[in-house]
């Protein structure tokens, strides 16, 4: 394999995967890269993290080979391991999680107010420039050299997702804990924004503590009076929810589109929105496109309770989620994507996984959309304004021509099939004593398409994640279903059990050693079917 390329190189794509080896490691536990950017970070099974590509916001600053990222200050080199990584969508700013349960930041601190690290926080004081707590800006040391800095979260919170994105001069970061709490840092409110659009990027549980948690500044270029969170502060629960199961942050800037906002997904089948959309043009495909209008500042003047398309709108509700994104009803996970044109003011993409396990796409229909059609480059005819089923399923109830299916609908047809317990896998394999998220992969021979419900999991500290209670399929035959699990770190036992609707139940011994594949995948070769009426362990 060549690693030197010239302008005359005719290789445009590699058709077969190549096994990666990094400084002697061939197995890995996590990987991430920015959606706009040219670097990536991988964590080996040794617990070491490696970086390649751009080191900071200097376009000429690169690690051309893999470089190990230092351990946090004071970490025990014999026991400390990195276990997860999240990269910013468009900057060389990165969060790493350690096996101590703590979160660490490394990379570019240009938008240091959004890092959640109080000592990095700065204020903009109009045209006078920047003001830092210690008189000097935080040093930006290239990744691979910088020692990751502790990000303060409440003690005992297990952070399982971090979403970091910018828009114009202001950046936001949202975090999600395994306990169902959300946290936000960076831009929170603009009380006198561009063209007098007052808005709140995300709703907080309670007023933040002045100076300790929140600061303010006036940005003279746009006339914005901003409140910015110096550290992560807990989000409000959306109406009717007992916990938050996902968070997603939106925002970018160009001459025609400036917006900031966020989504929270509750465990009650509903998703809520806060923030501001474009001030100049309709950017409806960038943001959740249908909302249940609740009396907030929507520029087109609608009637309360009306299901409307979102054009230019802004929401200023600091301590409550008040506007439901009804086209995201039934979502369990939301993945917001960039593409190169979106970063420069074009359209974004979002991938949604429903609680029934179905996939949906919203945004610009490029080749990665999974829709079978792509934008031909002659206009915006494939900029999809509402979530579109990736597998040609029916649309959700806010589509002008709704069907009977979609994100919020429940498939009433019971699926029929049989689990092959011997092919059950868990990936990544849980590490005893370390709370984490993982995935149960179950192979079922489906004889009747429909929905397998309920799904149950018990034993070894395992529970269902992301509000999943069922999985659905539109086809028959042997299929693998991916079920998110939450592991609480308690003892792994020989009494792990799960049930997938009518397909049956299996039990397995999780005290055995996992089988290593590309990542640490646990093939449960001792997994056996549970026969109703027959005593088994």
Buried (B, 14 or more C-beta within 10 A) or exposed (E): EEEEEEEEEEEEEEEEEEEEEBEEBEBBBBBBBBBBBEBBBBBBBBBBBBBBBBBBBEEEBBBEEBBBBBBBEEBEEEEBBBBBBBBBBBBBBBBBBBBBBBBBBBBBBBBBBBBBBBBBBBBBEEEEEEBBBEEEBBEBBBBBBBBBBBBBBEEEBBBBBBBBBBBBBBBBBBBBBBBBBBBBBBBBBBBEBBEEBBBBBBBBBEEBEEEEBBBBBBBEEBEBBBBBBBBBBBBBBBEEBEBBBBBBBBBBBBEEBBBBBBBBBBBBBBBBBBBBBBBBEBBBBBBBBBBBBBEBBBEEEBEEEEBBBBBBBBBBBBEBBBBBBBBBBBBBBBEBBBBEEBBEBBBBBBBBBBBBBBBBBBBBBBEEBBBEEEBEEEEEEBBBBBBBBBEEBBBBBBBEEEEEBBBBBBBEEEBBBBBBBBBBBBBBBBBBEBBBBBBBBBBBBBEEBBBBBEBEBEBBBBEBBBBBEBBBBBEBEEBEBBBBBBBEBEEBEBBBBBBBBBBBBBBBBBBEEBEBEEBBBBBBBBBBBBEEEEEEE
